[in-house]
């Protein structure tokens, strides 16, 4: 399959993973001070805005996943499925504070971003190689 058919899915999902990752990282910065994880959660407009932005990016990824299955590799979809599963587990079962949630979610989203980016680069290289071979054969 040509890169251009996959490109929009990789770009959209990577863009939203980046927004989500940055949102988690920026909110995690609120808990840099030792012991701050025991303070009440920040209620400011900036913190709330970051949370809203991150949640929107998460929903955009989930919305794109069904049709992305047509274009992305099985390995790429496994990364996204694992992320959604782990995120559910983090939010529903595993954590007891906002700081712990942010830390665990950030690590999962960061790992998914890095894996998916590697898959996208690999698909691009393979597509470019196939284009070169096809151009050579047609001459």
C-alpha positions as CSV (number, residue, x, y, z in Angstrom):
1,X,0.0,0.0,0.0
2,X,1.3,3.4,-0.8
3,X,2.6,5.7,1.9
4,X,0.1,8.4,1.0
5,X,-2.8,6.2,2.0
6,X,-1.3,5.6,5.5
7,X,0.2,9.1,5.9
8,X,-2.9,10.9,7.0
9,X,-3.6,8.2,9.7
10,X,0.0,8.3,11.0
11,X,0.1,12.1,11.0
12,X,-3.3,12.5,12.8
13,X,-2.6,9.8,15.4
14,X,0.9,11.0,16.1
15,X,-0.2,14.6,16.3
16,X,-2.8,13.6,18.9
17,X,-0.4,11.4,20.8
18,X,1.9,14.4,20.9
19,X,-0.8,16.7,22.2
20,X,-1.8,14.1,24.8
21,X,1.8,13.5,25.9
22,X,2.5,17.2,26.2
23,X,-0.7,17.7,28.2
24,X,0.3,14.9,30.6
25,X,3.9,16.2,30.9
26,X,2.8,19.8,31.5
27,X,0.4,18.7,34.2
28,X,3.0,16.5,35.8
29,X,5.2,19.6,36.2
30,X,2.7,20.8,38.8
31,X,4.0,17.9,41.0
32,X,7.7,18.5,40.8
33,X,8.0,19.6,44.4
34,X,8.6,16.7,46.8
35,X,5.5,15.8,48.7
36,X,3.3,17.8,46.3
37,X,1.4,14.7,45.3
38,X,-0.3,14.8,48.7
39,X,-1.6,18.4,48.2
40,X,-5.0,19.0,46.7
41,X,-5.1,18.8,42.9
42,X,-4.5,22.1,41.1
43,X,-7.8,23.8,40.2
44,X,-6.5,26.6,38.1
45,X,-7.6,27.4,34.6
46,X,-4.3,26.3,33.0
47,X,-4.3,22.9,34.6
48,X,-7.9,22.3,33.7
49,X,-7.3,23.5,30.1
50,X,-4.4,21.1,29.8
51,X,-6.6,18.2,31.0
52,X,-9.4,19.1,28.6
53,X,-6.9,19.3,25.7
54,X,-5.3,16.0,26.6
55,X,-8.7,14.3,26.9
56,X,-9.7,15.6,23.5
57,X,-6.6,14.2,21.9
58,X,-7.2,10.8,23.6
59,X,-10.8,10.8,22.2
60,X,-9.6,11.8,18.7
61,X,-7.2,8.8,18.7
62,X,-9.9,6.4,19.9
63,X,-12.3,7.8,17.2
64,X,-9.7,7.3,14.5
65,X,-8.7,3.7,15.5
66,X,-11.5,1.7,13.7
67,X,-10.7,3.1,10.3
68,X,-7.0,3.2,10.9
69,X,-7.1,-0.6,11.1
70,X,-7.6,-0.5,7.3
71,X,-4.3,1.4,6.7
72,X,-1.9,0.9,9.6
73,X,0.1,-2.2,10.2
74,X,-0.9,-4.9,12.7
75,X,2.1,-3.9,14.8
76,X,1.0,-0.2,14.9
77,X,-2.6,-1.2,15.8
78,X,-1.2,-3.4,18.6
79,X,0.6,-0.4,20.0
80,X,-2.6,1.6,20.0
81,X,-4.7,-1.2,21.4
82,X,-2.2,-1.7,24.2
83,X,-2.2,2.0,25.0
84,X,-6.0,2.2,25.2
85,X,-6.1,-0.9,27.4
86,X,-3.3,0.3,29.7
87,X,-4.9,3.8,29.9
88,X,-8.2,2.3,31.0
89,X,-6.4,0.2,33.6
90,X,-4.5,3.3,34.9
91,X,-7.6,5.4,35.2
92,X,-9.9,2.8,36.6
93,X,-7.8,0.5,38.7
94,X,-4.1,1.2,39.3
95,X,-3.6,4.7,40.6
96,X,-4.6,6.5,43.8
97,X,-3.6,10.1,43.1
98,X,-3.6,12.6,40.2
99,X,0.2,12.7,40.3
100,X,0.5,8.9,40.0
101,X,-2.1,8.9,37.2
102,X,-0.1,11.6,35.3
103,X,3.2,9.8,35.8
104,X,1.9,6.4,34.6
105,X,-0.2,7.8,31.8
106,X,2.7,9.9,30.6
107,X,5.0,6.9,30.4
108,X,2.5,4.8,28.5
109,X,1.7,7.6,26.0
110,X,5.4,8.4,25.5
111,X,6.2,4.8,24.8
112,X,3.3,4.5,22.3
113,X,4.4,7.7,20.6
114,X,7.9,6.5,20.1
115,X,6.9,3.0,18.9
116,X,4.3,4.4,16.4
117,X,6.8,7.0,15.1
118,X,9.3,4.2,14.5
119,X,6.6,2.2,12.6
120,X,5.7,5.3,10.5
121,X,9.3,5.9,9.6
122,X,9.7,2.2,8.7
123,X,6.6,2.3,6.5
124,X,7.9,5.4,4.8
125,X,11.2,3.9,4.0
126,X,9.6,0.7,2.6
127,X,7.2,2.7,0.5
128,X,10.0,4.9,-0.9
129,X,12.0,1.7,-1.7
130,X,9.1,0.2,-3.5
131,X,8.5,3.4,-5.5
132,X,12.1,3.3,-6.6
133,X,11.9,-0.4,-7.6
134,X,8.7,0.2,-9.5
135,X,10.1,3.2,-11.3
136,X,13.2,1.2,-12.3
137,X,11.0,-1.7,-13.6
138,X,8.9,0.6,-15.7
139,X,11.9,1.9,-17.6
